[in-house]
């Protein structure tokens, strides 16, 4: 897919970025990614990629800043179906940021949108809510202040974060 600003050497540029990201995080492979969104300007190169391998789908979103030669991975997630249940997990810097599974069985090869009620979190429910903008402004501020501990909270039956009034 051609994206404005990528130019004719975009495949080589993407390959170089993926090799650098693989050195930072070996979970990010370098093969068979498809670009579905992105942009390049003088300050930043941003890519959103996806790939499918067997029964697992992967999404990767990252930015590269030439000055000071820095990468920021915005998101790296994988999803799959195991024993009839949809699983999704997000990995950042070798830490599992969230992992949930569907509480209802779904059939293979059938697309189904999951509502929050369909999900059971193993870890990272607060992070997932934050990432998807499902917290109030006050709750987001609270999360920002305490994210080091809140991202490690395990379980699904969690109290609301302060700031719901």
ABEGO torsion letter per residue (X at the ends): XBBBGAEAAAAAAAAAAAAAAAAABAABBABGBBBABEBBBAABBBBBBBBBBEABBBBBBBBBBAOAGBBBBABBBBBBBBGGBBBBBBBBGGBBABBBBBABBBBBGBBBBBBAAABBBABGAAAAAAAAGABBAAAAAAAAAAAAAAAABBEABBBBBBGAX
